[in-house]
Amino acid sequence: MFRSPLSPEADPINLQYSVEHGTVGLDWVLLSPSNIADREKVSAFAAELGQPMSEHVMNNVHYLRAEGAGIEQLGTSIIVELYGLPRNASLEFIPDGFEWPPKT
């Protein structure tokens, strides 16, 4: 989660990675007002980068998802290029379904 310096008064942006059916994907969850408002912008940006996003629904929550090679770069590009965060910015990380940091 992060706030864009381009719109610091807006709700935080939520970008997540998850595993569905054994495949890692980047999800743009359509719950927060910011994510909903930027749905088309993010989808078009991802498509321009060769990472088309498809709409999914789970637990009555709609989200856009991209899968395949390059999704790690897609997430970075969304954060840095589309929302203007510096590459060294700290992001809020909320692990779900696993411990972080992992126990050794």
KAQUIJO-V572063 format. One record per residue. N is the residue number from 0. PHI is phi in radians with two decimals (none if undefined). Layout:
n={N/N}
phi={PHI/PHI}
This chain:
n={0/1/2/3/4/5/6/7/8/9/10/11/12/13/14/15/16/17/18/19/20/21/22/23/24/25/26/27/28/29/30/31/32/33/34/35/36/37/38/39/40/41/42/43/44/45/46/47/48/49/50/51/52/53/54/55/56/57/58/59/60/61/62/63/64/65/66/67/68/69/70/71/72/73/74/75/76/77/78/79/80/81/82/83/84/85/86/87/88/89/90/91/92/93/94/95/96/97/98/99/100/101/102/103}
phi={none/-2.81/-1.86/-1.39/-1.17/-1.35/-2.51/-1.10/-1.46/-1.32/-1.06/-1.05/-1.55/-2.05/-2.16/-2.41/-1.95/-2.58/-1.95/-2.21/0.91/1.39/-2.08/-1.34/-2.51/-1.75/-2.01/-1.97/-1.35/-1.66/-2.03/-1.33/-0.98/-1.14/-1.13/-1.14/-1.08/-1.71/-0.90/-1.18/-1.09/-1.21/-1.07/-1.14/-1.08/-1.08/-1.09/-1.05/-1.55/1.39/-2.18/-1.06/-1.93/-2.01/-1.48/-2.33/-2.37/-2.46/0.94/1.10/-1.93/-1.54/-2.73/-1.72/-2.43/-2.10/-2.32/1.86/-1.03/1.68/-1.21/-1.18/-1.22/-1.05/-1.04/-1.08/-1.13/-1.06/-1.16/-1.47/-1.42/-1.42/-1.90/1.34/-1.37/-1.16/-1.04/-1.69/-1.19/-1.50/-2.04/-1.34/-2.09/-2.13/-1.27/-2.43/1.64/-2.76/-1.58/-2.45/-1.24/-1.16/-1.31/-1.84}
